C-alpha cells in the first residue's frame, strides 16, 4: 500500500492526464451521434474507428515482425518499427475500401481519410500510453487481461483516435 501511495504522490500528473484523456475520448464518441451528414448511419462510425484501430494494430504487428528494421521511437516503444507503421496504414486503407463498399453513405475518399486519421492518432495514443508506462516504471497498465498489458493497453489507441476522427468528420461535413 505504501508503494501505491508513493507512486500516486510522485506521478499524479500522468495519472490525472490519463483520466482526462479517457473522459475526452468518451465525450467525443458521444458527440459523434450528432454527425448530421449521414443521418442514422452514424452508428457504423464508432465500430469503424475500432475496426481501423484493430486492423492497424494487427497489420503493424505482423508487418513489423516480418519486415521491421527501422525503429519508430525506440526510447518510447522499442518494438515498434516504421515498416510496421506503414504496413498497418496499408491494411487500414484496404479495410476502408471494404467499408466504403458496404457502407456507401460516405465516399471512398472520406473513408480513406478517416482510416488515416485513426492510424495517425491511434499510433500517437499508443506511443503516449507507452511513454506514461515508462515514466511510471511499469510494464503493464493492469492485470485484468493477462498477456494483453491491461485494459488501458487495449484502448490506448482509441483515446486520441476517437476525438481526432470526430473532428475529421465534422470538418469533412462542412465541405
C-alpha positions as CSV (number, residue, x, y, z in Angstrom):
1,X,0.0,0.0,0.0
2,X,2.9,2.3,0.8
3,X,4.3,1.8,-2.7
4,X,0.9,2.7,-4.3
5,X,0.7,5.9,-2.2
6,X,4.3,6.8,-3.2
7,X,3.5,6.1,-6.9
8,X,0.4,8.3,-6.8
9,X,2.2,11.1,-5.0
10,X,5.2,11.1,-7.4
11,X,3.2,10.6,-10.6
12,X,-0.1,12.3,-10.1
13,X,0.2,14.4,-13.3
14,X,0.3,11.4,-15.7
15,X,-2.5,9.7,-13.8
16,X,-4.8,12.7,-14.0
17,X,-3.8,13.2,-17.6
18,X,-4.8,9.6,-18.3
19,X,-8.2,10.1,-16.7
20,X,-8.8,13.3,-18.5
21,X,-7.8,11.9,-21.9
22,X,-10.1,8.9,-21.4
23,X,-13.0,11.2,-20.5
24,X,-12.2,13.4,-23.5
25,X,-12.4,10.3,-25.8
26,X,-15.7,9.2,-24.4
27,X,-17.1,12.7,-24.7
28,X,-16.1,12.9,-28.4
29,X,-17.6,9.4,-29.1
30,X,-20.9,10.6,-27.6
31,X,-20.8,13.7,-29.8
32,X,-20.4,11.5,-32.9
33,X,-24.1,10.8,-32.7
34,X,-24.7,14.4,-33.8
35,X,-22.9,14.0,-37.1
36,X,-25.7,15.3,-39.3
37,X,-24.3,14.5,-42.7
38,X,-25.3,10.8,-42.6
39,X,-28.4,10.7,-40.5
40,X,-28.9,7.4,-38.6
41,X,-26.0,5.7,-40.2
42,X,-23.7,7.3,-37.6
43,X,-23.9,4.0,-35.7
44,X,-21.4,2.5,-38.1
45,X,-18.8,5.1,-37.4
46,X,-17.8,4.0,-33.8
47,X,-17.4,0.5,-35.0
48,X,-15.4,1.6,-38.0
49,X,-13.0,3.5,-35.7
50,X,-12.4,0.4,-33.6
51,X,-12.1,-1.7,-36.7
52,X,-9.4,0.7,-38.1
53,X,-7.6,0.6,-34.7
54,X,-7.6,-3.2,-34.6
55,X,-6.6,-3.6,-38.3
56,X,-3.8,-1.0,-37.8
57,X,-2.5,-2.8,-34.6
58,X,-2.6,-6.2,-36.2
59,X,-1.2,-5.1,-39.5
60,X,1.6,-3.1,-37.9
61,X,2.4,-6.1,-35.6
62,X,2.6,-8.6,-38.5
63,X,4.4,-6.3,-40.9
64,X,6.8,-5.2,-38.2
65,X,7.6,-8.7,-37.3
66,X,8.2,-9.7,-40.9
67,X,10.0,-6.6,-42.2
68,X,10.7,-4.2,-39.3
69,X,14.2,-2.9,-39.3
70,X,14.0,0.8,-38.5
71,X,12.7,1.7,-35.1
72,X,9.8,4.2,-34.9
73,X,10.6,5.6,-31.4
74,X,13.0,3.2,-29.7
75,X,13.2,5.2,-26.5
76,X,9.4,5.1,-26.0
77,X,8.4,1.7,-27.6
78,X,11.4,-0.3,-28.7
79,X,9.5,-3.0,-30.7
80,X,7.6,-0.6,-33.0
81,X,9.1,0.0,-36.4
82,X,8.5,2.3,-39.4
83,X,7.8,-0.7,-41.6
84,X,5.1,-1.9,-39.2
85,X,3.5,1.5,-39.0
86,X,3.4,1.7,-42.8
87,X,2.1,-1.8,-43.0
88,X,-0.7,-1.1,-40.6
89,X,-1.6,2.0,-42.6
90,X,-1.8,0.0,-45.8
91,X,-4.1,-2.6,-44.2
92,X,-6.3,0.2,-42.8
93,X,-6.6,1.7,-46.3
94,X,-7.6,-1.7,-47.7
95,X,-10.2,-2.0,-44.9
96,X,-11.5,1.5,-45.7
97,X,-12.2,0.3,-49.3
98,X,-14.2,-2.6,-47.9
99,X,-16.2,-0.4,-45.5
100,X,-16.8,2.1,-48.4
101,X,-18.2,-0.7,-50.5
102,X,-20.6,-2.0,-47.8
103,X,-21.5,1.5,-46.3
104,X,-21.6,3.9,-49.2
105,X,-23.0,6.8,-47.1
106,X,-19.5,8.4,-47.3
107,X,-17.3,8.5,-50.3
108,X,-14.3,6.2,-50.6
109,X,-12.0,9.2,-50.1
110,X,-13.7,10.2,-46.9
111,X,-13.3,6.6,-45.6
112,X,-9.6,6.6,-46.5
113,X,-9.2,9.9,-44.7
114,X,-10.9,8.5,-41.7
115,X,-8.7,5.4,-41.7
116,X,-5.5,7.5,-42.0
117,X,-6.8,9.9,-39.2
118,X,-7.3,6.8,-36.9
119,X,-3.9,5.4,-37.9
120,X,-2.0,8.6,-37.1
121,X,-3.8,9.5,-33.9
122,X,-4.1,5.9,-32.8
123,X,-0.4,5.4,-33.1
124,X,0.1,8.6,-31.2
125,X,-2.2,7.4,-28.5
126,X,-0.4,4.1,-28.3
127,X,3.0,5.9,-28.0
128,X,1.7,8.3,-25.4
129,X,0.4,5.4,-23.2
130,X,3.8,3.6,-23.6
131,X,5.6,6.8,-22.6
132,X,3.3,7.1,-19.5
133,X,4.1,3.5,-18.5
134,X,7.8,4.0,-19.0
135,X,7.6,7.2,-16.9
136,X,5.8,5.3,-14.2
137,X,8.2,2.4,-14.4
138,X,5.5,-0.3,-15.1
139,X,5.3,-2.9,-17.8
140,X,1.5,-3.4,-17.9
141,X,-1.3,-1.0,-17.0
142,X,-3.1,-3.7,-15.2
143,X,-3.7,-7.4,-14.9
144,X,-7.4,-7.7,-15.8
145,X,-6.5,-9.1,-19.2
146,X,-3.4,-11.3,-18.7
147,X,-1.0,-11.2,-21.6
148,X,-2.5,-8.1,-23.0
149,X,-0.9,-5.4,-20.9
150,X,-4.1,-4.3,-19.1
151,X,-7.2,-2.5,-20.1
152,X,-5.5,0.7,-21.0
153,X,-3.3,-1.1,-23.5
154,X,-6.4,-2.4,-25.3
155,X,-7.9,1.1,-25.7
156,X,-4.8,3.4,-25.7
157,X,-5.1,4.0,-29.5
158,X,-8.8,5.0,-29.2
159,X,-8.1,7.7,-26.6
160,X,-6.7,10.0,-29.2
161,X,-8.2,8.4,-32.3
162,X,-11.9,8.9,-31.4
163,X,-11.6,12.7,-30.8
164,X,-9.5,13.1,-34.0
165,X,-12.0,11.0,-36.0
166,X,-14.9,13.1,-34.8
167,X,-13.1,16.4,-35.6
168,X,-12.2,14.9,-39.0
169,X,-15.8,14.0,-39.7
170,X,-17.1,17.4,-38.6
171,X,-14.6,19.2,-40.9
172,X,-15.4,16.9,-43.8
173,X,-19.1,17.6,-43.3
174,X,-18.5,21.3,-43.6
175,X,-17.3,21.0,-47.3
